[in-house]
Amino acid sequence: MSASTVPSPSSLRAGHCGFLEVDELELDTSSLHAHIVSPSTKETLLKPQQSQHPHGSHDDAGTSLIADLRRLAPSVAKEFLSRPSARDDAVFRLINDVYSQGEEKSYIAMSYVWNKVSRDTPKKLISPVGDLPFGWVQTVEQFPLPTTKGMFQAVLNERRDGEGLWFDQVCINQEDEAEKALAVGVMDSIYKNARVVVAALDDVSVTAEELQFLEQYYHQYIFSNLPLDQHPNRGLNPPVMQQHPLFRSFVERVLTSMWFERAWCAHELRMARSHVFLVPCEIEAGEESAYTVIRFTGAFFVHMLVLASEVVTSSVTQQQLQSLLRQFSNSYFSNEQETLAIRNSDRRPKPSPTHSLVPTISEIFRMKAGGNPRLPEYLRRLDANRDKMSIALNITGIPLVLKPPSPLQRPALEDECIRQLLLVGLAARDPVTLCTTGAPLQLHDGSIAWLCKPTQLDRPSSYTAPPPAFPQAASTITQGSDGRAEYIQLDLIFLDLPHRTLPNPNFPAIVHRAREFIDICMQHQVQSHTLWNLWQVPNHPRAPAMRNIFIQTLACIIDCGVPWLLDVASQPALPHGTSGLDPAAIDMLFNPQVILHTYINIPFFSTLLNIVGSFIAHGIPWASTASERTHGPLIISAPSPQIQSSPAPVYTSMLKKSLIFAPFAHSKTLLVAVPGAVKDPDYATLARGWILTPSNPYTGTGTGTGSPKATVSWVLRGKGTIFGELGFNRALGESGPVHVRNHRVYGPGIGAG
């Protein structure tokens, strides 16, 4: 290609922001109709998406998963259909001109939030008898518009010749629960295959001053001489949005739209391969039907997000900006014509990781969903929970679809819906479903489940992609109920508790040494980990408990030894690593003969505090309302039959050790076990340590295997990350249950306190 034919940066930047004059009076929906497309056209338009399910990417993935779910929890399996079969049976409608010839080759989809518009507008208007000659009657289809008339006209203008439009309220028969369930289940395919998703943000409006500034800015932006691999106006001092308050207020106004708070909209944002945003301007007095709509592409939106992230805003958090940047940057970076705002030689977006079920559940259930507006308020909230279930299944690519609601099924309370999703994840061999650390789920019958609410902390940042599915051979897990509550039945590997069987006689002296170190750091106001700095002020209410947890944790570290600390600190569970850890300095600290006051200025003090703070921050299951007041560190070790049978005392220095934070309330009776499904080192950074107490107070606790009965029942008191050296993780991965038993684990509402 010659130099003269290479598109200039200005030509590639053109068309990404526009200013449209619309008049509501121009809208005429009588020329439109919604029609069911032919099976062949539907097959062409809705290309099947590749499944991310561990059973494979073929159409039998959904059938296989339902079979596994049926073995795990038969009552839950009845609530789902295979996605491939749902895709085949789903009705697909498109809106197009009445006189359009032939089938659509493409379509656009609209994303919106209901905003002060009647949902009960009749769909068909029939002319009165006698209005037309010869007794004719004319039927005109009238859409229940989800936006203002002018905004809907702007959406229609996005279509190309012969192109269809899809939006749910018209393209899904809202009175047919079976059709609606199938359509909702394949919503990801609908949005992924649309040529463009048009987001109509008509719940906000831009001022005339902001519109005027944006017109001037975009003109200057188009004709920037910077090449496409550099970001116009980025990195200025002061930042461009600090220089131009109108630009900043425009972006903030856009981001305050309810569209960014809704679960369905977040789903549509993720699924779309290309976006167009439409935002109306304030209508001036006397111009009630005509106004301006600002139109900008997803690429220009990214450009504004990048500039907005350089300033501190009051109405928009940096977390929200960074989340949107990640989602949009990964979509547009691959398209040369759409990279006008994002490409930069020193900051390229990282590949988007595969969506994991557990953090997706946490994110979606924090967002808003409307539910069926035709239902009473209580039933509408339940319907919204079902919507969130469908969104989570869509986003993660799990090949299942919810069946239509049945009066015989459990009520769609939030915890009940999360329970079903977690059991689906467990059937899909997702290891994180066994390692969630939120509060236990409270079910409709008043019982407390063994399952815990997912949180964003359940998949550590050390995983750039979801951890691998646990092996098929480890799937001998079942869910049941004995009339009191549900339980999970699975293989458990119980870890040793050296403080009970092989206590270290020097531990009191170790605690004294740890206390001396922490008190010196407090006295000299050493600055370190955020958790440490939090309470380093006079009379802080958390200071006594924080001081105690730092002393206890450091004492356990000293007891485990220098090699253990260097090994564990290099593991991905601790993000700060071993940087700054000097083995000689650690030996000095651990040596009770050394006077610590002499070395207070050594930077190592701050580094070691940072490591201790990291153990506490990542070890206590904060999401379950645990804190430094309820949990403390506990040394555990991998099961070792040789040591268990040794007649001579063997102290912790000879064991393959690890550390977990356990509740004080059950310190005398608790045991620590790891589900056999997640024993491998691949899952070392998950909260796979289950804190258990016997459901029968007479069950033995000395060896961690309970009574010799065929079935042993336990109560789950919490979960935590196990900080183990490489030797511990290998030994655990090679372990099996000491005795083959049917271990039943209940939620905390069952059994002895």
Secondary structure as UniProt FT lines:
FT   HELIX           3..5
FT   HELIX           9..13
FT   TURN            14..15
FT   STRAND          17..23
FT   HELIX           24..26
FT   HELIX           29..31
FT   STRAND          32..36
FT   HELIX           39..45
FT   TURN            54..55
FT   TURN            59..60
FT   HELIX           61..72
FT   HELIX           74..77
FT   TURN            78..79
FT   STRAND          80..82
FT   HELIX           83..89
FT   STRAND          93..97
FT   TURN            98..99
FT   STRAND          107..112
FT   STRAND          124..126
FT   TURN            129..130
FT   HELIX           133..135
FT   STRAND          139..141
FT   HELIX           149..156
FT   TURN            157..158
FT   TURN            161..162
FT   STRAND          164..166
FT   HELIX           168..171
FT   TURN            174..175
FT   HELIX           177..185
FT   HELIX           187..193
FT   STRAND          197..200
FT   TURN            202..203
FT   HELIX           208..222
FT   TURN            228..229
FT   TURN            232..235
FT   HELIX           240..243
FT   HELIX           245..255
FT   HELIX           258..261
FT   HELIX           263..271
FT   STRAND          275..281
FT   TURN            285..286
FT   STRAND          290..297
FT   HELIX           298..308
FT   TURN            309..310
FT   HELIX           318..332
FT   TURN            333..334
FT   HELIX           336..338
FT   TURN            340..342
FT   TURN            345..346
FT   HELIX           357..366
FT   TURN            373..374
FT   HELIX           377..396
FT   STRAND          400..402
FT   TURN            407..408
FT   HELIX           414..427
FT   TURN            428..429
FT   HELIX           431..434
FT   STRAND          440..442
FT   TURN            444..445
FT   STRAND          448..452
FT   HELIX           456..458
FT   TURN            461..462
FT   HELIX           472..474
FT   STRAND          478..481
FT   STRAND          486..490
FT   STRAND          492..494
FT   HELIX           498..501
FT   TURN            505..506
FT   HELIX           507..523
FT   TURN            524..525
FT   HELIX           530..534
FT   TURN            538..539
FT   TURN            541..542
FT   HELIX           543..560
FT   HELIX           562..569
FT   TURN            572..573
FT   TURN            575..580
FT   HELIX           583..590
FT   TURN            592..593
FT   HELIX           596..599
FT   TURN            600..601
FT   HELIX           604..619
FT   HELIX           622..624
FT   TURN            628..630
FT   STRAND          631..637
FT   HELIX           641..644
FT   HELIX           652..654
FT   STRAND          657..663
FT   HELIX           664..666
FT   TURN            667..669
FT   STRAND          671..675
FT   HELIX           676..678
FT   HELIX           681..683
FT   TURN            684..685
FT   STRAND          689..694
FT   TURN            697..698
FT   STRAND          711..720
FT   STRAND          723..724
FT   HELIX           726..733
FT   STRAND          742..746
FT   TURN            748..749
//
